[in-house]
């Protein structure tokens, strides 16, 4: 089933939309989440939460490119799960100290949100300057969190060539960001 037809099912609030999404993208979403959380159970939960988010956000949103939209949602859920798992390991004393310090330190969240958006726009502009294969490799490795071996195989590259390409792309990115005013 095509993405536009699946999205139309969401718009009609037809529960078949979730089944069709799972059928079309379930294994890819699960693999993406597992690359991040390293746990099949947590990955399955991220996948299921992705379907829930799709149900909650379509409508009013109508993603132009459905899988990238789903992948972004799934990736963010997996990263959040990973962050929470790390937070649970912090000591009670550190948590208490942080809470006390928060009362006298200004919240830099607004600046961080603006800078993150600006960085995202700059990164997108940089990726558009790369050849298609380099861009796909970069996205597979750093957005989809695939191993070097997986990303190289998917694009028909040797691991050595993929590793060199990523090294050059990272160096180009570093120069591009510095030129755009980001301090590294």
N, C-alpha and C positions, 0 to 999 in steps of 0.2 A: 504494500500500500504506500502511496506517495505521501510525502510530508504534508502537503497541502490538504490532503484528505484526512490525515490524522488530526491536524490542527482544526479542521472543520468539525470533527467529532467532539473535540474539546469545546468549541464554540456552541455546539448544540447540547452540551452537558451530557453527552452519551458516554457511559462508563466503558464502552468498547474502546475508547481512546487510549486508556491506560493499557489495555491488553495489546493493542496494536503498537503502542510505543515500546512496550516490553519486548514484543516480537521483533521489532525492527532494530532496537538499540540496546536491549538489555545486556547482552554479553560485553559490548563495548563500554557501557557505563560501569558495569561491575568491575571490569579490568582496570579502568581509569581509577576508580575508588580504591581498589586493592593495591594499585601501584603506590598510593599515598598512605593508606592506613595499615597496610601489610597484614590484614586480617580478613579472611573470607566472610566471617560473620558481620564485621563492621562494614565491609564493602557492600554486602547485600542490603544492610540497613540504609546505607547512603543511596543505593540504587532505588530502593522503595521510597525513600524520602524525596528523591528527585521526581518520581511520578506524582507524589502528593503536591509538591511545589508547582509542577506543571498544571495540575488540576486547579490549584488555587489561583494561578496567575494567568491562565488562558481561559476565558477572557479576563481582564481587559487587554492584556498584551497579545500580539500576534507576531511571533518570532519570524523574521524574514528567512533565517537559516536555522532550521529546527535542531539538528544534531549539535552544532556549536553552542546553541542556547542551552540545551540539555546538559552538555559537557561542562559548561561554565557553572551551572547550578550544582551538578554532581561534584565537581572539583571543589567548589566552595564549601559544600557540606562535608566532604572528606577532610579538607584542611581544618575546618572548624572542629570536627571530631578529634583530629590529631592534636590541635591546640588545647582542647578541653582535657584530653588524656594527660598532656604535659602539665596542665594547671592543677590537676588532681594530685600530682606528685609533689607539689610544693609544700614546704613545711608550714605549719600553723603560725609559727613565729614570723616567717617571711611575709605571709599573707597579712598578719596583723600590722607589721611594720609598714607594708605598702599602703594599707588603708589609712594609717596615721599620716603618712607622708602625703597622701592624696589631698588631705585637708589644707595643706599649705603650698602645694605646687600647682601652678596653673595647668589646666587641661589642654594639651596640645592637639586634641583630636581634630578640631576644625582645620588647622594647618596641615595635619597629616592627610585628611580626606582630600583637600585641595591638591596637595602634592601628589597623592596617589593617582588622582584623575589625570593630572597633567603628565605624570610619568606614563600612564596607560596610553594616552594620546601620542606621546613621543615614541613609545615602543611600537605602536601600530604603524606610525609613519616610518620608523626604521625598517620594520619587517617588509614594508612595501618596496624598499630599495633593494632587497635581496632577490637573487634568482629564485624561481619557484621551488626547486629542489631544496635549496638551502633554507628557504622559509618553511617548507613542510617539515624538514628535519628538525629545525629549531622548535616548531610548534609541537611536534610529537614528543620531543625530549623534555621540553620545559613547561608545556601546557598540559599535555596528556600524561606526563610523567612516565613515559615508556623508558625502558632500559636502552642503552646504546645499541645493544644487539637487536632488540625489537624494532626500534626506529630505523636502523640501517636496513634490516631485512624487508621491512614494509616498503622501503623506497628502492630496493634493489642495489644497495650500496654495500661495500665491504665495511667492516667495523672501523678499520684504519682510515678509510676515506671519510666516513661519517665523523670520526673523532677529530680529524684535521679540519673538516668543514665547520664543525661546532666551535673549535678553538678560534678559527679565523672570524666566525660570526660574532663570538663574544668580544673579541678585540675590536671589531668594527663597531659593535654596540657601545663599548666603553668610550671610544672616541666620539661617537655620535652623541652620547649623553653629555659628555664633557662640553662638546661644541654647543649643545642646547642649554648649557648652564646648570646641569645637575652636578653636584659634588659627589664624588665617589669615595 
